[in-house]
Amino acid sequence: MYEDIMYFIKLNNKIFRATQIYLDKLLRKYDLSSGSYQYLFILNKNEGISQNKISKELGFDKAMSARTITKLIEVGYIVRLEDDTDSRAYKLFLSEKAKAVIPKILTEIHKLVELITADLSEQEKIITTESLKKILINLRELK
């Protein structure tokens, strides 16, 4: 039983790390990383939200988000504007550069998912996704 549990954790770690490495190589040409592209996707659905809301949505700490968002501003993917209702807060928006690159990134991520799930049936993909969702919910409840 102990070995099964350790193997489960080991598999999760290896899948996560291998995905990160692949995405880092893939996204390098866009000046992005496996940790930064997600910010663009959140803003693509919720332009004008605050840095804090993005941090909460992604589950990253505020300091990490601040560094990542600063880098995304520097490379021209995000525009930060002062919030009219709260001078201490800022709203974040995608630049035209980001809007142009998001579809390309999505296409490449879809290709990756197709490659890593190629040997799975549609039913297996659904079961795997649902199982991972349940695991994530359980982990979030631990906090």
PyMOL commands that place a pseudoatom at each C-alpha (Angstrom):
pseudoatom trace, name=CA, resn=MET, resi=1, chain=A, elem=C, hetatm=0, pos=[0.000, 0.000, 0.000]
pseudoatom trace, name=CA, resn=TYR, resi=2, chain=A, elem=C, hetatm=0, pos=[2.780, 2.457, 0.938]
pseudoatom trace, name=CA, resn=GLU, resi=3, chain=A, elem=C, hetatm=0, pos=[4.530, 1.845, -2.389]
pseudoatom trace, name=CA, resn=ASP, resi=4, chain=A, elem=C, hetatm=0, pos=[1.302, 2.506, -4.301]
pseudoatom trace, name=CA, resn=ILE, resi=5, chain=A, elem=C, hetatm=0, pos=[0.882, 5.835, -2.526]
pseudoatom trace, name=CA, resn=MET, resi=6, chain=A, elem=C, hetatm=0, pos=[4.471, 6.851, -3.191]
pseudoatom trace, name=CA, resn=TYR, resi=7, chain=A, elem=C, hetatm=0, pos=[4.143, 5.797, -6.839]
pseudoatom trace, name=CA, resn=PHE, resi=8, chain=A, elem=C, hetatm=0, pos=[1.006, 7.953, -7.168]
pseudoatom trace, name=CA, resn=ILE, resi=9, chain=A, elem=C, hetatm=0, pos=[2.832, 11.011, -5.805]
pseudoatom trace, name=CA, resn=LYS, resi=10, chain=A, elem=C, hetatm=0, pos=[5.889, 10.256, -7.939]
pseudoatom trace, name=CA, resn=LEU, resi=11, chain=A, elem=C, hetatm=0, pos=[3.754, 9.995, -11.107]
pseudoatom trace, name=CA, resn=ASN, resi=12, chain=A, elem=C, hetatm=0, pos=[2.051, 13.310, -10.370]
pseudoatom trace, name=CA, resn=ASN, resi=13, chain=A, elem=C, hetatm=0, pos=[5.398, 15.016, -9.797]
pseudoatom trace, name=CA, resn=LYS, resi=14, chain=A, elem=C, hetatm=0, pos=[6.928, 13.566, -12.954]
pseudoatom trace, name=CA, resn=ILE, resi=15, chain=A, elem=C, hetatm=0, pos=[3.922, 14.507, -15.117]
pseudoatom trace, name=CA, resn=PHE, resi=16, chain=A, elem=C, hetatm=0, pos=[3.939, 18.049, -13.735]
pseudoatom trace, name=CA, resn=ARG, resi=17, chain=A, elem=C, hetatm=0, pos=[7.679, 18.490, -14.206]
pseudoatom trace, name=CA, resn=ALA, resi=18, chain=A, elem=C, hetatm=0, pos=[7.743, 16.991, -17.711]
pseudoatom trace, name=CA, resn=THR, resi=19, chain=A, elem=C, hetatm=0, pos=[4.867, 19.252, -18.734]
pseudoatom trace, name=CA, resn=GLN, resi=20, chain=A, elem=C, hetatm=0, pos=[6.657, 22.297, -17.304]
pseudoatom trace, name=CA, resn=ILE, resi=21, chain=A, elem=C, hetatm=0, pos=[9.869, 21.474, -19.174]
pseudoatom trace, name=CA, resn=TYR, resi=22, chain=A, elem=C, hetatm=0, pos=[8.011, 20.946, -22.451]
pseudoatom trace, name=CA, resn=LEU, resi=23, chain=A, elem=C, hetatm=0, pos=[6.009, 24.155, -22.063]
pseudoatom trace, name=CA, resn=ASP, resi=24, chain=A, elem=C, hetatm=0, pos=[9.092, 26.171, -21.108]
pseudoatom trace, name=CA, resn=LYS, resi=25, chain=A, elem=C, hetatm=0, pos=[10.790, 25.085, -24.359]
pseudoatom trace, name=CA, resn=LEU, resi=26, chain=A, elem=C, hetatm=0, pos=[7.638, 25.708, -26.377]
pseudoatom trace, name=CA, resn=LEU, resi=27, chain=A, elem=C, hetatm=0, pos=[6.931, 29.139, -24.890]
pseudoatom trace, name=CA, resn=ARG, resi=28, chain=A, elem=C, hetatm=0, pos=[10.497, 30.456, -24.928]
pseudoatom trace, name=CA, resn=LYS, resi=29, chain=A, elem=C, hetatm=0, pos=[10.002, 31.893, -28.427]
pseudoatom trace, name=CA, resn=TYR, resi=30, chain=A, elem=C, hetatm=0, pos=[7.196, 34.079, -27.026]
pseudoatom trace, name=CA, resn=ASP, resi=31, chain=A, elem=C, hetatm=0, pos=[9.270, 35.256, -24.017]
pseudoatom trace, name=CA, resn=LEU, resi=32, chain=A, elem=C, hetatm=0, pos=[6.930, 33.258, -21.776]
pseudoatom trace, name=CA, resn=SER, resi=33, chain=A, elem=C, hetatm=0, pos=[7.297, 30.323, -19.391]
pseudoatom trace, name=CA, resn=SER, resi=34, chain=A, elem=C, hetatm=0, pos=[5.124, 27.563, -18.009]
pseudoatom trace, name=CA, resn=GLY, resi=35, chain=A, elem=C, hetatm=0, pos=[4.446, 29.835, -15.049]
pseudoatom trace, name=CA, resn=SER, resi=36, chain=A, elem=C, hetatm=0, pos=[3.560, 32.994, -16.954]
pseudoatom trace, name=CA, resn=TYR, resi=37, chain=A, elem=C, hetatm=0, pos=[1.329, 32.071, -19.880]
pseudoatom trace, name=CA, resn=GLN, resi=38, chain=A, elem=C, hetatm=0, pos=[-1.562, 31.296, -17.519]
pseudoatom trace, name=CA, resn=TYR, resi=39, chain=A, elem=C, hetatm=0, pos=[-1.814, 34.972, -16.585]
pseudoatom trace, name=CA, resn=LEU, resi=40, chain=A, elem=C, hetatm=0, pos=[-2.552, 35.814, -20.206]
pseudoatom trace, name=CA, resn=PHE, resi=41, chain=A, elem=C, hetatm=0, pos=[-5.293, 33.186, -20.340]
pseudoatom trace, name=CA, resn=ILE, resi=42, chain=A, elem=C, hetatm=0, pos=[-6.933, 34.543, -17.173]
pseudoatom trace, name=CA, resn=LEU, resi=43, chain=A, elem=C, hetatm=0, pos=[-6.845, 38.079, -18.561]
pseudoatom trace, name=CA, resn=ASN, resi=44, chain=A, elem=C, hetatm=0, pos=[-8.169, 36.863, -21.890]
pseudoatom trace, name=CA, resn=LYS, resi=45, chain=A, elem=C, hetatm=0, pos=[-11.371, 35.872, -20.076]
pseudoatom trace, name=CA, resn=ASN, resi=46, chain=A, elem=C, hetatm=0, pos=[-11.390, 38.682, -17.477]
pseudoatom trace, name=CA, resn=GLU, resi=47, chain=A, elem=C, hetatm=0, pos=[-9.723, 41.807, -18.767]
pseudoatom trace, name=CA, resn=GLY, resi=48, chain=A, elem=C, hetatm=0, pos=[-9.564, 44.612, -16.257]
pseudoatom trace, name=CA, resn=ILE, resi=49, chain=A, elem=C, hetatm=0, pos=[-9.273, 42.432, -13.157]
pseudoatom trace, name=CA, resn=SER, resi=50, chain=A, elem=C, hetatm=0, pos=[-6.790, 43.159, -10.418]
pseudoatom trace, name=CA, resn=GLN, resi=51, chain=A, elem=C, hetatm=0, pos=[-3.484, 41.502, -9.724]
pseudoatom trace, name=CA, resn=ASN, resi=52, chain=A, elem=C, hetatm=0, pos=[-4.905, 40.066, -6.486]
pseudoatom trace, name=CA, resn=LYS, resi=53, chain=A, elem=C, hetatm=0, pos=[-7.809, 38.428, -8.305]
pseudoatom trace, name=CA, resn=ILE, resi=54, chain=A, elem=C, hetatm=0, pos=[-5.423, 36.808, -10.780]
pseudoatom trace, name=CA, resn=SER, resi=55, chain=A, elem=C, hetatm=0, pos=[-3.318, 35.486, -7.879]
pseudoatom trace, name=CA, resn=LYS, resi=56, chain=A, elem=C, hetatm=0, pos=[-6.382, 33.958, -6.247]
pseudoatom trace, name=CA, resn=GLU, resi=57, chain=A, elem=C, hetatm=0, pos=[-7.641, 32.486, -9.519]
pseudoatom trace, name=CA, resn=LEU, resi=58, chain=A, elem=C, hetatm=0, pos=[-4.318, 30.796, -10.243]
pseudoatom trace, name=CA, resn=GLY, resi=59, chain=A, elem=C, hetatm=0, pos=[-3.581, 29.886, -6.629]
pseudoatom trace, name=CA, resn=PHE, resi=60, chain=A, elem=C, hetatm=0, pos=[-0.239, 31.707, -6.613]
pseudoatom trace, name=CA, resn=ASP, resi=61, chain=A, elem=C, hetatm=0, pos=[1.038, 33.954, -3.854]
pseudoatom trace, name=CA, resn=LYS, resi=62, chain=A, elem=C, hetatm=0, pos=[0.940, 37.721, -4.356]
pseudoatom trace, name=CA, resn=ALA, resi=63, chain=A, elem=C, hetatm=0, pos=[4.722, 38.139, -4.537]
pseudoatom trace, name=CA, resn=MET, resi=64, chain=A, elem=C, hetatm=0, pos=[5.048, 35.527, -7.290]
pseudoatom trace, name=CA, resn=SER, resi=65, chain=A, elem=C, hetatm=0, pos=[2.209, 37.122, -9.230]
pseudoatom trace, name=CA, resn=ALA, resi=66, chain=A, elem=C, hetatm=0, pos=[3.737, 40.580, -8.848]
pseudoatom trace, name=CA, resn=ARG, resi=67, chain=A, elem=C, hetatm=0, pos=[7.059, 39.383, -10.297]
pseudoatom trace, name=CA, resn=THR, resi=68, chain=A, elem=C, hetatm=0, pos=[5.374, 37.545, -13.161]
pseudoatom trace, name=CA, resn=ILE, resi=69, chain=A, elem=C, hetatm=0, pos=[3.054, 40.422, -14.023]
pseudoatom trace, name=CA, resn=THR, resi=70, chain=A, elem=C, hetatm=0, pos=[5.968, 42.887, -13.956]
pseudoatom trace, name=CA, resn=LYS, resi=71, chain=A, elem=C, hetatm=0, pos=[7.832, 40.663, -16.428]
pseudoatom trace, name=CA, resn=LEU, resi=72, chain=A, elem=C, hetatm=0, pos=[4.741, 40.392, -18.648]
pseudoatom trace, name=CA, resn=ILE, resi=73, chain=A, elem=C, hetatm=0, pos=[4.457, 44.185, -18.637]
pseudoatom trace, name=CA, resn=GLU, resi=74, chain=A, elem=C, hetatm=0, pos=[8.163, 44.514, -19.517]
pseudoatom trace, name=CA, resn=VAL, resi=75, chain=A, elem=C, hetatm=0, pos=[7.860, 42.162, -22.510]
pseudoatom trace, name=CA, resn=GLY, resi=76, chain=A, elem=C, hetatm=0, pos=[4.737, 43.964, -23.688]
pseudoatom trace, name=CA, resn=TYR, resi=77, chain=A, elem=C, hetatm=0, pos=[1.962, 41.458, -22.998]
pseudoatom trace, name=CA, resn=ILE, resi=78, chain=A, elem=C, hetatm=0, pos=[0.103, 43.274, -20.208]
pseudoatom trace, name=CA, resn=VAL, resi=79, chain=A, elem=C, hetatm=0, pos=[-0.898, 46.889, -19.673]
pseudoatom trace, name=CA, resn=ARG, resi=80, chain=A, elem=C, hetatm=0, pos=[-1.489, 48.110, -16.115]
pseudoatom trace, name=CA, resn=LEU, resi=81, chain=A, elem=C, hetatm=0, pos=[-3.894, 51.009, -15.603]
pseudoatom trace, name=CA, resn=GLU, resi=82, chain=A, elem=C, hetatm=0, pos=[-4.840, 52.739, -12.369]
pseudoatom trace, name=CA, resn=ASP, resi=83, chain=A, elem=C, hetatm=0, pos=[-8.293, 51.835, -11.070]
pseudoatom trace, name=CA, resn=ASP, resi=84, chain=A, elem=C, hetatm=0, pos=[-10.596, 54.862, -11.260]
pseudoatom trace, name=CA, resn=THR, resi=85, chain=A, elem=C, hetatm=0, pos=[-12.383, 53.866, -8.064]
pseudoatom trace, name=CA, resn=ASP, resi=86, chain=A, elem=C, hetatm=0, pos=[-9.280, 52.976, -5.993]
pseudoatom trace, name=CA, resn=SER, resi=87, chain=A, elem=C, hetatm=0, pos=[-6.021, 54.839, -6.610]
pseudoatom trace, name=CA, resn=ARG, resi=88, chain=A, elem=C, hetatm=0, pos=[-4.077, 52.109, -4.784]
pseudoatom trace, name=CA, resn=ALA, resi=89, chain=A, elem=C, hetatm=0, pos=[-5.282, 49.390, -7.144]
pseudoatom trace, name=CA, resn=TYR, resi=90, chain=A, elem=C, hetatm=0, pos=[-4.567, 48.661, -10.787]
pseudoatom trace, name=CA, resn=LYS, resi=91, chain=A, elem=C, hetatm=0, pos=[-6.533, 46.960, -13.508]
pseudoatom trace, name=CA, resn=LEU, resi=92, chain=A, elem=C, hetatm=0, pos=[-4.722, 44.691, -15.942]
pseudoatom trace, name=CA, resn=PHE, resi=93, chain=A, elem=C, hetatm=0, pos=[-5.372, 44.401, -19.653]
pseudoatom trace, name=CA, resn=LEU, resi=94, chain=A, elem=C, hetatm=0, pos=[-3.918, 42.430, -22.526]
pseudoatom trace, name=CA, resn=SER, resi=95, chain=A, elem=C, hetatm=0, pos=[-1.845, 44.258, -25.112]
pseudoatom trace, name=CA, resn=GLU, resi=96, chain=A, elem=C, hetatm=0, pos=[-2.386, 43.719, -28.832]
pseudoatom trace, name=CA, resn=LYS, resi=97, chain=A, elem=C, hetatm=0, pos=[0.797, 41.646, -28.803]
pseudoatom trace, name=CA, resn=ALA, resi=98, chain=A, elem=C, hetatm=0, pos=[-0.752, 39.291, -26.229]
pseudoatom trace, name=CA, resn=LYS, resi=99, chain=A, elem=C, hetatm=0, pos=[-4.031, 39.073, -28.131]
pseudoatom trace, name=CA, resn=ALA, resi=100, chain=A, elem=C, hetatm=0, pos=[-2.109, 38.048, -31.240]
pseudoatom trace, name=CA, resn=VAL, resi=101, chain=A, elem=C, hetatm=0, pos=[-0.049, 35.353, -29.515]
pseudoatom trace, name=CA, resn=ILE, resi=102, chain=A, elem=C, hetatm=0, pos=[-2.746, 33.697, -27.357]
pseudoatom trace, name=CA, resn=PRO, resi=103, chain=A, elem=C, hetatm=0, pos=[-4.331, 31.720, -30.236]
pseudoatom trace, name=CA, resn=LYS, resi=104, chain=A, elem=C, hetatm=0, pos=[-0.889, 30.419, -31.250]
pseudoatom trace, name=CA, resn=ILE, resi=105, chain=A, elem=C, hetatm=0, pos=[-0.157, 29.279, -27.706]
pseudoatom trace, name=CA, resn=LEU, resi=106, chain=A, elem=C, hetatm=0, pos=[-3.567, 27.631, -27.404]
pseudoatom trace, name=CA, resn=THR, resi=107, chain=A, elem=C, hetatm=0, pos=[-2.970, 25.705, -30.615]
pseudoatom trace, name=CA, resn=GLU, resi=108, chain=A, elem=C, hetatm=0, pos=[0.372, 24.441, -29.352]
pseudoatom trace, name=CA, resn=ILE, resi=109, chain=A, elem=C, hetatm=0, pos=[-1.053, 23.457, -25.962]
pseudoatom trace, name=CA, resn=HIS, resi=110, chain=A, elem=C, hetatm=0, pos=[-3.869, 21.575, -27.677]
pseudoatom trace, name=CA, resn=LYS, resi=111, chain=A, elem=C, hetatm=0, pos=[-1.254, 19.681, -29.686]
pseudoatom trace, name=CA, resn=LEU, resi=112, chain=A, elem=C, hetatm=0, pos=[0.571, 18.803, -26.466]
pseudoatom trace, name=CA, resn=VAL, resi=113, chain=A, elem=C, hetatm=0, pos=[-2.615, 17.502, -24.853]
pseudoatom trace, name=CA, resn=GLU, resi=114, chain=A, elem=C, hetatm=0, pos=[-3.356, 15.426, -27.950]
pseudoatom trace, name=CA, resn=LEU, resi=115, chain=A, elem=C, hetatm=0, pos=[0.141, 13.949, -27.825]
pseudoatom trace, name=CA, resn=ILE, resi=116, chain=A, elem=C, hetatm=0, pos=[0.083, 13.042, -24.148]
pseudoatom trace, name=CA, resn=THR, resi=117, chain=A, elem=C, hetatm=0, pos=[-3.424, 11.575, -24.300]
pseudoatom trace, name=CA, resn=ALA, resi=118, chain=A, elem=C, hetatm=0, pos=[-3.057, 9.820, -27.663]
pseudoatom trace, name=CA, resn=ASP, resi=119, chain=A, elem=C, hetatm=0, pos=[-3.281, 6.322, -26.164]
pseudoatom trace, name=CA, resn=LEU, resi=120, chain=A, elem=C, hetatm=0, pos=[-6.362, 7.125, -24.074]
pseudoatom trace, name=CA, resn=SER, resi=121, chain=A, elem=C, hetatm=0, pos=[-9.920, 6.517, -25.192]
pseudoatom trace, name=CA, resn=GLU, resi=122, chain=A, elem=C, hetatm=0, pos=[-12.415, 9.376, -24.879]
pseudoatom trace, name=CA, resn=GLN, resi=123, chain=A, elem=C, hetatm=0, pos=[-13.868, 7.635, -21.825]
pseudoatom trace, name=CA, resn=GLU, resi=124, chain=A, elem=C, hetatm=0, pos=[-10.418, 7.356, -20.225]
pseudoatom trace, name=CA, resn=LYS, resi=125, chain=A, elem=C, hetatm=0, pos=[-9.796, 11.062, -20.878]
pseudoatom trace, name=CA, resn=ILE, resi=126, chain=A, elem=C, hetatm=0, pos=[-13.091, 11.957, -19.195]
pseudoatom trace, name=CA, resn=ILE, resi=127, chain=A, elem=C, hetatm=0, pos=[-12.417, 9.688, -16.210]
pseudoatom trace, name=CA, resn=THR, resi=128, chain=A, elem=C, hetatm=0, pos=[-8.874, 11.018, -15.824]
pseudoatom trace, name=CA, resn=THR, resi=129, chain=A, elem=C, hetatm=0, pos=[-10.027, 14.636, -15.970]
pseudoatom trace, name=CA, resn=GLU, resi=130, chain=A, elem=C, hetatm=0, pos=[-12.845, 14.060, -13.493]
pseudoatom trace, name=CA, resn=SER, resi=131, chain=A, elem=C, hetatm=0, pos=[-10.519, 12.187, -11.126]
pseudoatom trace, name=CA, resn=LEU, resi=132, chain=A, elem=C, hetatm=0, pos=[-7.937, 14.972, -11.258]
pseudoatom trace, name=CA, resn=LYS, resi=133, chain=A, elem=C, hetatm=0, pos=[-10.656, 17.564, -10.544]
pseudoatom trace, name=CA, resn=LYS, resi=134, chain=A, elem=C, hetatm=0, pos=[-11.717, 15.619, -7.450]
pseudoatom trace, name=CA, resn=ILE, resi=135, chain=A, elem=C, hetatm=0, pos=[-8.108, 15.368, -6.271]
pseudoatom trace, name=CA, resn=LEU, resi=136, chain=A, elem=C, hetatm=0, pos=[-7.636, 19.110, -6.708]
pseudoatom trace, name=CA, resn=ILE, resi=137, chain=A, elem=C, hetatm=0, pos=[-10.812, 19.854, -4.764]
pseudoatom trace, name=CA, resn=ASN, resi=138, chain=A, elem=C, hetatm=0, pos=[-9.603, 17.608, -1.939]
pseudoatom trace, name=CA, resn=LEU, resi=139, chain=A, elem=C, hetatm=0, pos=[-6.210, 19.338, -1.907]
pseudoatom trace, name=CA, resn=ARG, resi=140, chain=A, elem=C, hetatm=0, pos=[-7.798, 22.783, -1.779]
pseudoatom trace, name=CA, resn=GLU, resi=141, chain=A, elem=C, hetatm=0, pos=[-9.883, 21.725, 1.198]
pseudoatom trace, name=CA, resn=LEU, resi=142, chain=A, elem=C, hetatm=0, pos=[-6.686, 20.859, 3.084]
pseudoatom trace, name=CA, resn=LYS, resi=143, chain=A, elem=C, hetatm=0, pos=[-5.764, 24.549, 3.242]
for i in range(1, 143): cmd.bond("trace and resi %d" % i, "trace and resi %d" % (i + 1))
show_as sticks, trace
zoom trace
